[in-house]
Structures are given as C-alpha cells and as structure tokens.
Amino acid sequence: MFYYWDYNPSRTHQAGITCFNTNSKDNNYFVSGSYDESLRLWDVRKLGPRSGPLDEISLGGGVWRAKHHYDSQLIACACMHNKFQVVEVENFSSLGKFTKKKMRISF
C-alpha cells in the first residue's frame, strides 16, 4: 500500500485530485488526474518538497478516472467533457478520443 500526502506548498494540480492509479508492473510510477483537466505521471523515488511530475498531459476535460492496462503501457482515462481517452505512457501522449463503440481494449 502506498500513501502520499501533499505537503508541497507549490501544488502542481490547479484543482482537486479526482483519481490516483499505480502501475501494476512497476510500483515506482503512478498517475494522478484532476479537475484541472490534466493527467500527471509521477515517480515515487523522486517525490520531495521541490519535486514535480515526470510528465503531464491536458486531456480537455476533468479526468475522473485513470487506469493502467494490466499488460501494456496504456492508461484509459474517463474525462468529464472529452469522453474516454487512451494515453500511451512511453511518450505520454493521447491516442485519441474513444466512444463506447470504438473501445475494444479490456482494462
């Protein structure tokens, strides 16, 4: 189990955090989503008072949920105003919007 308290006065998310998910293959990495429309990638080994995320992406709608695919480097994200999006971890970019009909990957 991993617990994290935000003790950094210069917060990185500009609104409330809505989701938090760890990578099942490498527990050193996790993502956080927020009402500020961003998904951020973190490394627990680099957390500290002056640390920040390894990478971030704006998904165009508050990120309600994020879940790593159990066997790949993909993250499925449910966004408030921008449907579902799949983010590739390696270059931290969106593979596009997905509707229920287009989503064929089981997470």
C-alpha positions as CSV (number, residue, x, y, z in Angstrom):
1,M,0.0,0.0,0.0
2,F,1.2,3.5,-0.9
3,Y,0.2,6.7,0.9
4,Y,1.0,10.2,-0.3
5,W,0.3,13.5,1.4
6,D,0.7,16.7,-0.5
7,Y,3.0,18.7,1.7
8,N,4.3,20.8,-1.1
9,P,3.1,24.4,-0.9
10,S,3.5,24.9,-4.6
11,R,0.9,22.4,-5.6
12,T,1.1,21.0,-9.2
13,H,-2.6,20.4,-9.8
14,Q,-4.6,23.6,-10.0
15,A,-7.9,21.9,-8.8
16,G,-9.0,18.9,-6.8
17,I,-7.4,15.5,-7.5
18,T,-10.1,13.0,-8.6
19,C,-8.1,9.8,-9.3
20,F,-4.8,8.1,-8.4
21,N,-3.6,4.9,-10.0
22,T,-0.3,2.9,-9.8
23,N,1.3,0.8,-12.5
24,S,0.9,-2.9,-11.7
25,K,4.2,-3.8,-13.4
26,D,6.3,-1.1,-11.7
27,N,5.0,0.3,-8.5
28,N,7.5,3.2,-8.7
29,Y,5.2,5.0,-11.1
30,F,1.7,6.4,-10.6
31,V,-0.6,8.8,-12.3
32,S,-2.9,11.4,-10.8
33,G,-5.9,13.0,-12.5
34,S,-7.6,16.3,-11.6
35,Y,-10.5,18.6,-12.3
36,D,-7.9,20.9,-13.9
37,E,-8.1,18.6,-17.0
38,S,-4.6,17.2,-16.5
39,L,-3.1,13.7,-16.1
40,R,0.3,13.7,-14.4
41,L,2.9,10.9,-14.3
42,W,4.9,10.6,-11.1
43,D,7.9,8.6,-9.8
44,V,7.8,7.8,-6.0
45,R,11.5,7.7,-5.9
46,K,11.7,11.4,-6.8
47,L,9.0,12.8,-4.5
48,G,10.0,15.6,-2.2
49,P,9.3,19.2,-1.3
50,R,10.6,20.6,-4.6
51,S,9.7,17.7,-6.9
52,G,7.2,17.7,-9.6
53,P,5.6,15.3,-12.1
54,L,7.8,13.5,-14.6
55,D,5.3,14.4,-17.3
56,E,1.8,15.8,-17.8
57,I,-0.9,16.0,-20.5
58,S,-4.0,18.1,-20.8
59,L,-7.0,15.9,-21.8
60,G,-9.5,18.6,-22.3
61,G,-11.9,17.8,-19.5
62,G,-11.5,16.9,-15.9
63,V,-10.0,13.5,-15.5
64,W,-12.4,11.4,-13.4
65,R,-10.7,8.0,-13.6
66,A,-7.4,6.7,-14.9
67,K,-6.5,3.0,-15.1
68,H,-3.3,1.3,-16.3
69,H,-3.8,-1.6,-18.7
70,Y,-2.5,-4.7,-16.9
71,D,-0.3,-5.8,-19.7
72,S,0.8,-2.7,-21.7
73,Q,1.9,0.8,-21.4
74,L,-1.6,2.3,-21.9
75,I,-3.8,4.3,-19.5
76,A,-7.5,4.5,-20.0
77,C,-8.9,7.9,-18.8
78,A,-12.5,8.9,-18.3
79,C,-12.8,12.7,-18.9
80,M,-15.8,14.9,-17.9
81,H,-16.1,16.8,-21.2
82,N,-13.9,14.9,-23.5
83,K,-15.1,11.3,-23.4
84,F,-12.7,8.4,-22.9
85,Q,-9.1,8.8,-23.9
86,V,-6.2,6.4,-24.0
87,V,-2.8,7.7,-23.1
88,E,0.5,6.0,-24.1
89,V,2.9,6.0,-21.2
90,E,6.2,5.8,-23.2
91,N,5.8,9.3,-24.8
92,F,2.8,10.4,-22.6
93,S,0.6,11.3,-25.5
94,S,-3.1,10.7,-26.1
95,L,-4.0,8.1,-28.8
96,G,-7.3,10.0,-29.3
97,K,-10.9,10.1,-28.0
98,F,-12.8,6.9,-27.8
99,T,-16.5,6.2,-27.6
100,K,-18.1,3.0,-26.3
101,K,-18.3,1.6,-29.8
102,K,-14.7,2.2,-30.6
103,M,-13.3,0.9,-27.3
104,R,-12.1,-2.7,-27.8
105,I,-9.3,-2.9,-25.2
106,S,-10.2,-4.7,-21.9
107,F,-8.8,-2.8,-18.8
